[in-house]
């Protein structure tokens, strides 16, 4: 099993502004490399907002939105190695930047709709 952890670096104010919400070439290369070497690959995405991940999701058996967990990631390791997962998206996750904003009833199809997730585990 391989576990990739990546995504956005922590930011505040305007330093995190992005007009593309791109996954990033480094993240993509690292995820592809790890998943190509193992039979089961898990991706854990750190981000402060939904990013464009439609091309990345199929690479991993599980793709986890961990948001920005701060300095303590124990909740993530607990979920991976014993406690299980629960959670639902508090926002719709866009397929592409051109989908932003994705709101219920606006005719845009999100990659994952508001409330998508697992409960109970």
N, C-alpha and C positions, 0 to 999 in steps of 0.2 A: 504494500500500500504506500502511496505517496501523498503528501499533504503540501499543497502550495498555499502560501499566505502572502498576499500582496494587495496592491491598490493604491489609494491616495495616501500621501504623507499628511500628518496632522497640519491644520492651518487655522488661521483666524482672520477675520475681516476680509479684505479684498485679495489677500494672497492666495486664496483658494478659488478665485473666480476662474471659470472655464467656459468657453463658448462651444466646446466640442463634446464635453463629458466623455472623452475618449478613454478607453481602457489602458492605452499606452503600449508602445512597442516592447519595452522591457518586460512588463507584466505578461504580455502575450507570449513572448519568446520563452520566458521562464515557465509559464504554465504548460506550454506545448512540450518543452523539454522534459519536465517532470512526468507529465501524463504519458509520454511516449515510452518511458522506462519502466512503468509499473502496470500491474493488471487492474488495480483499483486506484483511482485518483480522486482526491477531494480538494476542492478549491474554497478558500476562505477569503472573501473580499472585504478589505477595510475601506470604508468610504464614508464621507459625510453626506452623501446624496446618491441617488441612483445614477449609475453610469451606463454607457452603451456597452453591453456585454453579450449581445445576441450571438456573436461569432465565437465567444469563449465558452458559453454554457455547455455545448455538446462535448467539449474536451474532457469534462470531469463527470464522474458518477454522481457527485453531489456538489452543488454550488451554494455556498452559505454567505448570505449578506450579514456580516458581523458589525457593520457600521464602524464607528471609531470608538473602540473600547477603552481608550485611555491607557494608563500604565499597567492596569491589571487585566490580564486576558484569561484569568482562571475560569470565568464563565464559559469561554469557548472550549477550553480543554475539558472541563466538566461535561459539556454536551458531547464532545467527540468521544470521550473515553468512559462513558458510564451513565450520565444522567439523561441523555436523550435530548431531542430538540422539540421546542414548541415555539410558536411565534407566527405572527401575521404581519404583512407589510402595512405600514401606516400611510403609504403613498402608492400610486400606480408606478410601475417601473417601465420607462419608455423603451421602445425597440430601437429608435434612432433619435438624434437630436431634433430632427424636424418634427417629431411627435410631441415635443414639449410645448406647452404643458399638456398632460394627459389627464382629463377630467371625466368623470362619469357622465355619459350622455352626449359627449361632444363628437362621437363617431370615430375617434381614433382608437386603434387596437393596441393596448400596451403589451409588452413582453409578458409582464405579470400584473394582473389587476389589483387594485386596492383590496386588501384583506387576504391576498394569496398567502398560503403558508400551511403550517402543520399544527394541529391542535385537536385532541391531545396526542402526545407521542406514543 
